[in-house]
């Protein structure tokens, strides 16, 4: 209860306690009333002085905005974090401002509201050492108002925002495959005739102070910025990204520069100069004496960081010399050439490689990196080339695209058309002569081949009538080949063959020839019809003959069969006879052999018996032996030697009996010895 009535009983102490409590709650404001200012650790205090009662620096000098010596107004000095005294609120206005923080991927672009005025022609204030704009007093001593050359890098900075306005800008990022081309908004003016600022060492335009101090020029810059991140002041430099220059395979880059010395009178392209890294270092190119305009040197396949504000690159195909051809180079640049052809060729000059004119050395088949604005390559075929003088007919090379059928007039006054094909050949080493004389293959065709061949056939046709020209086509072709070959040899062109194609005589002559031919064909037709009638008669006879042919054939077949049967019988009989003959011959041979064997046997037996008989005879008288033998023979034959009736007669002379018995015995003996002789005769006959 006493505590509740304490404020009532002691009002003075209560008031004092309330005041103390409020002072604790609002201590900053309380301290501010007594001239105290507390600045947090992440802030600064900007001071504005309201008035000055006495002293010589009571007012700001004319044209100044920020006070350096305590004048009334915006103060250059700021309050650092901590406690500050003597800043009475009725005289000083203090504003707590957070530190200026620049992120890692940004820069701070600064603009000062006070300082020295910019010199005439300048756009940005020059660099002043002022601790990245944290030292306003140092800046105001010599700094210039307006947009500043230097930038604030990433970090936290105690910058007086009453003097400086800091605008955050993203860092300049050059993406892969691109380069940054730069245009400066301040610097020295470009010299007369110059279109691009010379290169200055300034850390890829990140050091604006070095750029300005090194004499950097305003406008497009020679140097480029490669891929990466850069702290570049966008107030001083305008950066634009462009694609790098890529020259594809089988291509070349033709370069035209915008900066350098002027071309020498009479030249169309600048000569090659060393040390500029293929136009990627423009300053070195200019220092080496490179000229502006078309350049003789080309870029091969690859990637190049070429500033398009300094040079433009045109991508073209490589020069290709096809197979069975050579390339003759006509150079429009180079030192004046000396003719190397000698007295034998006076139609044009030819020079060595690298000199101005027609090169005597040709390019063999292949691909070449040639600047087509400074060198022309005329392709000359070294294989046989066919040219057609025939309307609507042309070869792939198109050299005969403007040639047409030749119209000629014969000796008998007829006009007719003639198609001709001419095959030519140009030797490799003669190709430069052809180009030096005519300039191109098309000109050779137009100026030489077309009039030469056309006029030859016109002249040849006037010495013959149409019919004769048609009949002697082969002879005309051979004559044309020889005459045209002789004519083209003078131009270093070889004539391989001349061929006469389609010949179209006049229509009226063709009608006459056609009528004549039709009449001849009708005659042939009539003759053929007559022959056909004869053949028809023969056909009728053959038809009638064919009708009886079956009977004739049947009769002929019967005759033939009879003949065959007869021949078969003859053959059979002949075979049988032959068979019998062979059998008889075999039998005879057997009989002969058997007879010979029997004869030999009989002879042996007879000789043996004869020997026995001789011995028997030797042992008795021959007459007695004969009687004994007769008796044995008769006995063996069963003959009765003593008859039942014996008839006797008188005796004969010589004491021999002449009886019947004697007669019979004699007969038997005779027959007995007659049989072997007869058998022997038969065997010998066989």
PyMOL commands that set and color helices and strands:
alter all, ss='L'
color gray80, all
select helices_A, chain A and resi 6-9+11-25+27-33+136-142+208-213+282-287+428-438+441-462+466-471+473-489+507-619+622-637+653-655+660-685
alter helices_A, ss='H'
color red, helices_A
select strands_A, chain A and resi 37-39+43-49+66-67+73-79+82-84+92-98+100-102+106-112+146-152+155-157+164-170+172-174+178-184+219-225+228-230+237-243+245-247+251-257+293-299+302-304+311-317+319-321+325-331+335-336+350-351+355-359+366-368+375-381+385-389+406-409+415-425+494-504
alter strands_A, ss='S'
color yellow, strands_A
deselect
rebuild
show_as cartoon
